[in-house]
């Protein structure tokens, strides 16, 4: 395990934000799968992505969620896209927000990227509906 004493504030803030966005179950699962090999990577994303960028005060979680989903869609990072779509239940980003984000992805990153992402988003929404039944 990495030494968290070097940046305890950023790591703790990152873990709090990560849990708020992705949910305890997701984070606990990722932590349980962590090994000595990927522990430094997990610390990096917890401190860098969650403790620095996602914890900044100028945008709320909804805004960051929309931008993150658009970027992941544009870059074709399907697994991360699905994870962040599932996290919208915690961030407040709506179906309408994601629809508009995909319109931007289509224009600025290409219709194929948006089309693929829309399929993933629809599948995630269907999965969430089925979980509620």
N, C-alpha and C positions, 0 to 999 in steps of 0.2 A: 504494500500500500504506500502511496506517496505521502510525504511529510506535509501535512496541512498547516503546520505552525508558521510557515513563511507568509501566507496570505489568508489567515483565518477569516477575516471579515469578508473578503471577496468570495471565498469558498462557501461560507455560511449563507451569505446573501444569495449566491447563485443557487445553492441547494433549496433555499426557501422559494425562490422564483421558479425554479425548475419543477418543484412539487406543485406550486400553485397553477402552473400552466399544463403540465403533463399528467398530474395526478399522482398520488402516493403509490398506487398499484404499479404504474409504469416505472416510476423511479425505483421502487423497491425491487422490482423485477430486474431492472438494469444493474442495480447494485449487487444483487444476488449472483448474477452471471459474471460479474467483474473478476478478472484474474490479475496476477502480477504483470502479465503482458500488457493488458489494456488499462490498468489503473491510472497510469500517467495521462492517457488520452481522456479518460473520464474526468479526471481532475481539470484538465485543460478546458474541456467544454463546459464544465460546471463553473469554473472561474471566468473563462473568457466569454462564452456565449451567454450564459445565464447570470453570472455575477457582474459582468460589465455591461454588455449590450442590452440584454433583456431587462436589466434593473435600472437603466437610465431613466430619469424623471420626465423627459420632454414628451414621450409618447406613452400611451397606456398599453395594456396587454392586447387589447382589440386591434389597435393600429399595428403593433409589431406582428401580430398574428397574420393580418392581411398581407403585409409586405413579405413576411417569411414564406407564406404559402405561394404568393406570386413568384418569388425568386426560385423556390424549389420546383415549381411547375415549369418555369422557363428553362431551368437547368436540367430537367428530366430526372430529378432525384425522387423517384416514386415512393420508396419506403418512408423517407423523411416527410414527404408531402402527406401521405396517409396519416402518419403520426400527428402532424400538426393540424390536419383537418379534424381528427378525433379530439384534439385539444381545444377546438373552438368551443366546446361545451364549458370550458373553464375561462376562456379569454373574452367571450362575448361577441366574437365575430359571427355574423349571421350568414345564412345562405345567400342573401342578397349581396352582402359584402364580397363573398367568394365569387358569385356570378360576375360582379363588376370587375373584380381582380382578374378573372379569366378573360374578360373582354380586353383588358390591357395586355395580358400575356399574348393573346392572339395577334394584336397589332404590333407589339414591340418585340416579341420573341418568336412569333410564328403560329399559324393555325394548328399545325400538327402538335406542337407542345401544349397548347390550350386544350385541344381535343383529347389528348391522352390524359391530361390533368382532370378534365371534366369527368371522364369515365371513373377515375379514382375517387374524386370527390363524391360523385353519385353513389358509388359502392360504399363509401364510408358512411354517408347519410342513411343508406338502406340498412347497413349493419347496426347503426345506432337505433333506428326505428325497431328493428327486430329484437334488440336487447331490451327495449322498453316493454315489449309484449309479454 
